[in-house]
Amino acid sequence: MNPLSLPSSLCSQESLPVTYQACVLTKDCEVSDWTDWSPCSKDCYELNGPTGEHTRTRRVHLLPVGGGAECPELEEKEPCTPQGEGVPPCIVYNWKTTEWTECRVDVLLSQQDRRRGNLTGLCGGGVQNREVYCVQATSADPTSSALKSKEGNLTSMQLSFIPY
């Protein structure tokens, strides 16, 4: 018994103070170690082209409790380029065109009023055509391209000025 303490029977039992309470032990988030990096998402090599991406992750073992430290990032991503022997060059597609045709006025005649027999050309105007192809090239040498049409060819037109 404490020297200043009197027997508890002398005090009202109704106002007896609480002698214990619940508490929470603070615990920080706990995570696993990082996994190994995943393979690069790109499986071919492209000079000065976009890179691929690889990732690594970790798992939460224990969530934070009682105001403990929050969990860190669970995923990391980094750019990557495929490494090793035997990595093929990427297939690249470029636009290739033929030369422009001679400037012609006869294509524009269809726009005039044929009912009156007015078939004279427009003053100073003409049309040139060329073909446009989507071609395949390797990224190792994008300037060398075989005419392997991926989507067929397109025709492009340009209005020209013909001096008279």
Residue, then its C-alpha position, 0 to 999 in steps of 0.5 A: m500500500n502506498p503511504l498516501s493511499l487509504p483503503s479503497s472502501l472509503c471512496s465511492q466505487e461508482s466514480l472508480p477511474v478506469t485502470y486500463q484502456a485499449c491501445v494500438l501499437t504503431k506498425d509501418c507498412e511492410v513490403s516484399d523485395w522487388t521481383d526481377w525485371s520483366p523481359c523488355s516489351k519490345d522484341c526487335y531493335e530500332l535505330n533511334g526509335p521508341t524503346g520498350e518497357h520492363t517492370r518489376t513489382r513487390r507485394v504488401h506483407l503488412l498494411p500500416v497500423g495506428g499511423g504507421a508509415e504508408c506503403p511505398e510504390l509497388e511497381e517500377k517501370e523503366p525504358c529498355t532496348p532488347q539486348g543480346e545476339g540474334v535480336p532482329p531489326c524492327i520492321v518499319y513502314n514508310w511512305k514512298t511516292t512515284e514522280w509527279t506526272e506531267c501537268r495536264v489540263d484535260v482532267l479539268l475539262s470535265q468540270q466545265d459545261r459540256r452541254r454548250g460544247n465549251l471544252t477550253g482549258l482553264c487559264g493557267g491551271g492543271v493537275q499532276n498525279r503520283e502514286v503513294y505506297c506504304v512500303q516496308a523497310t528495316s530499322a537498320d536501314p530505313t532508306s532501303s525499302a522494298l515496294k512491299s505494299k502493305e495497304g495497296n497504293l493511293t493516288s495523290m493529286q496536286l494542282s499546278f500552275i501552267p504559264y501561258 
